[in-house]
């Protein structure tokens, strides 16, 4: 019997990526909903990506093994 195939979790693949240095990156939340009442400075900050926290990064690496 063959071993089951390792598959990429498609939801995680759309939300996270691995940077060139190996860090797990993600986009910030809260950018679109009620954006007109948020200051422009905050909206600019929300456009930038950030590192996923250490605990999440560990799980994400298992979910997206081929990225």
OpenMM code with the backbone's topology and positions (N, CA, C; nanometers):
from openmm import Vec3, app, unit

residues = "UNK UNK UNK UNK UNK UNK UNK UNK UNK UNK UNK UNK UNK UNK UNK UNK UNK UNK UNK UNK UNK UNK UNK UNK UNK UNK UNK UNK UNK UNK UNK UNK UNK UNK UNK UNK UNK UNK UNK UNK UNK UNK UNK UNK UNK UNK UNK UNK UNK UNK UNK UNK UNK UNK UNK UNK UNK UNK UNK UNK UNK UNK UNK UNK UNK UNK UNK".split()
positions = [
    Vec3(0.0838, -0.1189, 0.0000),
    Vec3(0.0000, 0.0000, 0.0000),
    Vec3(0.0877, 0.1245, 0.0000),
    Vec3(0.0439, 0.2214, -0.0764),
    Vec3(0.1217, 0.3444, -0.0849),
    Vec3(0.0851, 0.4389, 0.0289),
    Vec3(0.1779, 0.5233, 0.0596),
    Vec3(0.1574, 0.6250, 0.1626),
    Vec3(0.0663, 0.7346, 0.1066),
    Vec3(-0.0093, 0.8006, 0.1920),
    Vec3(-0.0954, 0.9084, 0.1428),
    Vec3(-0.0103, 1.0264, 0.0986),
    Vec3(-0.0607, 1.0974, 0.0002),
    Vec3(0.0139, 1.2110, -0.0533),
    Vec3(0.0060, 1.3297, 0.0408),
    Vec3(0.1128, 1.4054, 0.0469),
    Vec3(0.1170, 1.5287, 0.1240),
    Vec3(0.0565, 1.6387, 0.0381),
    Vec3(-0.0484, 1.7033, 0.0892),
    Vec3(-0.1166, 1.8059, 0.0108),
    Vec3(-0.1051, 1.9422, 0.0777),
    Vec3(-0.1011, 2.0440, -0.0045),
    Vec3(-0.0992, 2.1816, 0.0437),
    Vec3(-0.2396, 2.2216, 0.0862),
    Vec3(-0.2515, 2.2857, 0.2012),
    Vec3(-0.3804, 2.3395, 0.2460),
    Vec3(-0.4038, 2.4684, 0.1681),
    Vec3(-0.5038, 2.4666, 0.0802),
    Vec3(-0.5221, 2.5782, -0.0132),
    Vec3(-0.5604, 2.7083, 0.0570),
    Vec3(-0.6349, 2.7004, 0.1651),
    Vec3(-0.6713, 2.8213, 0.2393),
    Vec3(-0.5490, 2.8883, 0.2989),
    Vec3(-0.4583, 2.8079, 0.3542),
    Vec3(-0.3353, 2.8619, 0.4124),
    Vec3(-0.2432, 2.9157, 0.3032),
    Vec3(-0.2412, 2.8483, 0.1889),
    Vec3(-0.1542, 2.8907, 0.0790),
    Vec3(-0.1942, 3.0279, 0.0256),
    Vec3(-0.3231, 3.0609, 0.0342),
    Vec3(-0.3703, 3.1908, -0.0127),
    Vec3(-0.3414, 3.3018, 0.0876),
    Vec3(-0.3231, 3.2659, 0.2144),
    Vec3(-0.3078, 3.3666, 0.3195),
    Vec3(-0.1644, 3.3876, 0.3664),
    Vec3(-0.0798, 3.2874, 0.3516),
    Vec3(0.0577, 3.2935, 0.4019),
    Vec3(0.1562, 3.2611, 0.2902),
    Vec3(0.2789, 3.3072, 0.3052),
    Vec3(0.3862, 3.2686, 0.2139),
    Vec3(0.5170, 3.2690, 0.2916),
    Vec3(0.6162, 3.2027, 0.2355),
    Vec3(0.7475, 3.1946, 0.2986),
    Vec3(0.8384, 3.2942, 0.2280),
    Vec3(0.9034, 3.3795, 0.3061),
    Vec3(0.9925, 3.4805, 0.2484),
    Vec3(1.1237, 3.4151, 0.2051),
    Vec3(1.2065, 3.4905, 0.1391),
    Vec3(1.3355, 3.4397, 0.0943),
    Vec3(1.4248, 3.3951, 0.2084),
    Vec3(1.4116, 3.4610, 0.3237),
    Vec3(1.4932, 3.4257, 0.4402),
    Vec3(1.4298, 3.3145, 0.5231),
    Vec3(1.3111, 3.2667, 0.4808),
    Vec3(1.2481, 3.1545, 0.5495),
    Vec3(1.1419, 3.1918, 0.6513),
    Vec3(1.1104, 3.3198, 0.6644),
    Vec3(1.0075, 3.3613, 0.7603),
    Vec3(0.8693, 3.3424, 0.6986),
    Vec3(0.7705, 3.3141, 0.7832),
    Vec3(0.6321, 3.3026, 0.7372),
    Vec3(0.5715, 3.4420, 0.7406),
    Vec3(0.5197, 3.4871, 0.6254),
    Vec3(0.4655, 3.6226, 0.6136),
    Vec3(0.3153, 3.6177, 0.5902),
    Vec3(0.2464, 3.7278, 0.6261),
    Vec3(0.1022, 3.7379, 0.6046),
    Vec3(0.0650, 3.8842, 0.5886),
    Vec3(-0.0544, 3.9072, 0.5344),
    Vec3(-0.1049, 4.0439, 0.5258),
    Vec3(-0.1788, 4.0772, 0.6544),
    Vec3(-0.1857, 4.2052, 0.6869),
    Vec3(-0.2550, 4.2487, 0.8084),
    Vec3(-0.4060, 4.2475, 0.7874),
    Vec3(-0.4786, 4.2232, 0.8948),
    Vec3(-0.6252, 4.2187, 0.8888),
    Vec3(-0.6838, 4.3576, 0.9105),
    Vec3(-0.8094, 4.3752, 0.8718),
    Vec3(-0.8826, 4.4978, 0.9010),
    Vec3(-0.8628, 4.6099, 0.8017),
    Vec3(-0.8245, 4.5765, 0.6794),
    Vec3(-0.7918, 4.6803, 0.5815),
    Vec3(-0.9139, 4.7310, 0.5053),
    Vec3(-1.0120, 4.6450, 0.4802),
    Vec3(-1.1204, 4.6840, 0.3904),
    Vec3(-1.2498, 4.7218, 0.4613),
    Vec3(-1.2849, 4.6533, 0.5678),
    Vec3(-1.4144, 4.6781, 0.6326),
    Vec3(-1.4133, 4.8105, 0.7083),
    Vec3(-1.5052, 4.8989, 0.6749),
    Vec3(-1.5161, 5.0322, 0.7362),
    Vec3(-1.3864, 5.1121, 0.7206),
    Vec3(-1.3234, 5.0993, 0.6054),
    Vec3(-1.1939, 5.1642, 0.5823),
    Vec3(-1.2052, 5.3159, 0.5781),
    Vec3(-1.3221, 5.3685, 0.5393),
    Vec3(-1.3347, 5.5142, 0.5248),
    Vec3(-1.3242, 5.5879, 0.6581),
    Vec3(-1.3517, 5.5198, 0.7690),
    Vec3(-1.3427, 5.5875, 0.8993),
    Vec3(-1.2045, 5.5728, 0.9630),
    Vec3(-1.1192, 5.4916, 0.9027),
    Vec3(-0.9843, 5.4730, 0.9562),
    Vec3(-0.8914, 5.5773, 0.8955),
    Vec3(-0.7981, 5.6291, 0.9748),
    Vec3(-0.7050, 5.7293, 0.9223),
    Vec3(-0.6192, 5.6724, 0.8085),
    Vec3(-0.5767, 5.7596, 0.7189),
    Vec3(-0.4952, 5.7180, 0.6046),
    Vec3(-0.3652, 5.6535, 0.6508),
    Vec3(-0.3096, 5.7048, 0.7590),
    Vec3(-0.1848, 5.6499, 0.8126),
    Vec3(-0.2033, 5.5028, 0.8517),
    Vec3(-0.3156, 5.4739, 0.9139),
    Vec3(-0.3446, 5.3364, 0.9545),
    Vec3(-0.3686, 5.2469, 0.8333),
    Vec3(-0.4400, 5.2973, 0.7330),
    Vec3(-0.4654, 5.2185, 0.6121),
    Vec3(-0.3359, 5.1883, 0.5378),
    Vec3(-0.2440, 5.2833, 0.5358),
    Vec3(-0.1126, 5.2589, 0.4740),
    Vec3(-0.0388, 5.1489, 0.5483),
    Vec3(-0.0436, 5.1531, 0.6795),
    Vec3(0.0243, 5.0532, 0.7622),
    Vec3(-0.0373, 4.9142, 0.7411),
    Vec3(-0.1685, 4.9093, 0.7229),
    Vec3(-0.2371, 4.7816, 0.7029),
    Vec3(-0.2069, 4.7191, 0.5669),
    Vec3(-0.1592, 4.7990, 0.4710),
    Vec3(-0.1245, 4.7457, 0.3386),
    Vec3(0.0034, 4.6631, 0.3412),
    Vec3(0.0858, 4.6821, 0.4423),
    Vec3(0.2149, 4.6141, 0.4476),
    Vec3(0.2012, 4.4747, 0.5086),
    Vec3(0.2863, 4.3843, 0.4656),
    Vec3(0.2841, 4.2492, 0.5212),
    Vec3(0.3636, 4.2465, 0.6512),
    Vec3(0.3418, 4.1416, 0.7289),
    Vec3(0.4096, 4.1268, 0.8566),
    Vec3(0.4427, 3.9796, 0.8783),
    Vec3(0.5269, 3.9516, 0.9760),
    Vec3(0.5597, 3.8133, 1.0096),
    Vec3(0.4444, 3.7508, 1.0869),
    Vec3(0.4168, 3.6241, 1.0597),
    Vec3(0.3199, 3.5503, 1.1406),
    Vec3(0.3875, 3.5206, 1.2741),
    Vec3(0.3094, 3.5132, 1.3814),
    Vec3(0.3733, 3.4863, 1.5105),
    Vec3(0.4294, 3.3445, 1.5132),
    Vec3(0.5161, 3.3184, 1.6093),
    Vec3(0.5946, 3.1956, 1.6132),
    Vec3(0.5075, 3.0700, 1.6150),
    Vec3(0.4007, 3.0720, 1.6940),
    Vec3(0.3130, 2.9555, 1.7064),
    Vec3(0.2390, 2.9297, 1.5752),
    Vec3(0.1862, 3.0360, 1.5137),
    Vec3(0.1170, 3.0212, 1.3858),
    Vec3(0.2130, 2.9740, 1.2771),
    Vec3(0.3338, 3.0268, 1.2777),
    Vec3(0.4323, 2.9935, 1.1747),
    Vec3(0.4627, 2.8441, 1.1744),
    Vec3(0.4692, 2.7856, 1.2924),
    Vec3(0.4965, 2.6430, 1.3047),
    Vec3(0.3868, 2.5615, 1.2348),
    Vec3(0.2607, 2.5996, 1.2587),
    Vec3(0.1469, 2.5298, 1.1984),
    Vec3(0.1419, 2.5527, 1.0475),
    Vec3(0.1696, 2.6756, 1.0050),
    Vec3(0.1622, 2.7102, 0.8625),
    Vec3(0.2649, 2.6312, 0.7825),
    Vec3(0.3823, 2.6097, 0.8383),
    Vec3(0.4853, 2.5327, 0.7679),
    Vec3(0.4380, 2.3903, 0.7369),
    Vec3(0.3556, 2.3340, 0.8259),
    Vec3(0.2996, 2.2010, 0.8013),
    Vec3(0.1904, 2.2059, 0.6946),
    Vec3(0.1166, 2.3169, 0.6906),
    Vec3(0.0055, 2.3291, 0.5966),
    Vec3(0.0508, 2.3605, 0.4542),
    Vec3(0.1629, 2.4323, 0.4411),
    Vec3(0.2128, 2.4650, 0.3064),
    Vec3(0.3554, 2.4109, 0.2895),
    Vec3(0.3695, 2.2789, 0.2768),
    Vec3(0.5026, 2.2179, 0.2732),
    Vec3(0.5827, 2.2456, 0.1465),
    Vec3(0.5173, 2.2814, 0.0356),
    Vec3(0.5882, 2.2957, -0.0913),
    Vec3(0.6149, 2.4390, -0.1314),
    Vec3(0.5849, 2.5353, -0.0455),
    Vec3(0.6055, 2.6760, -0.0802),
    Vec3(0.7425, 2.7204, -0.0367),
] * unit.nanometer
topology = app.Topology()
chain = topology.addChain("A")
for resn in residues:
    res = topology.addResidue(resn, chain)
    for name in ("N", "CA", "C"):
        topology.addAtom(name, app.Element.getBySymbol(name[0]), res)
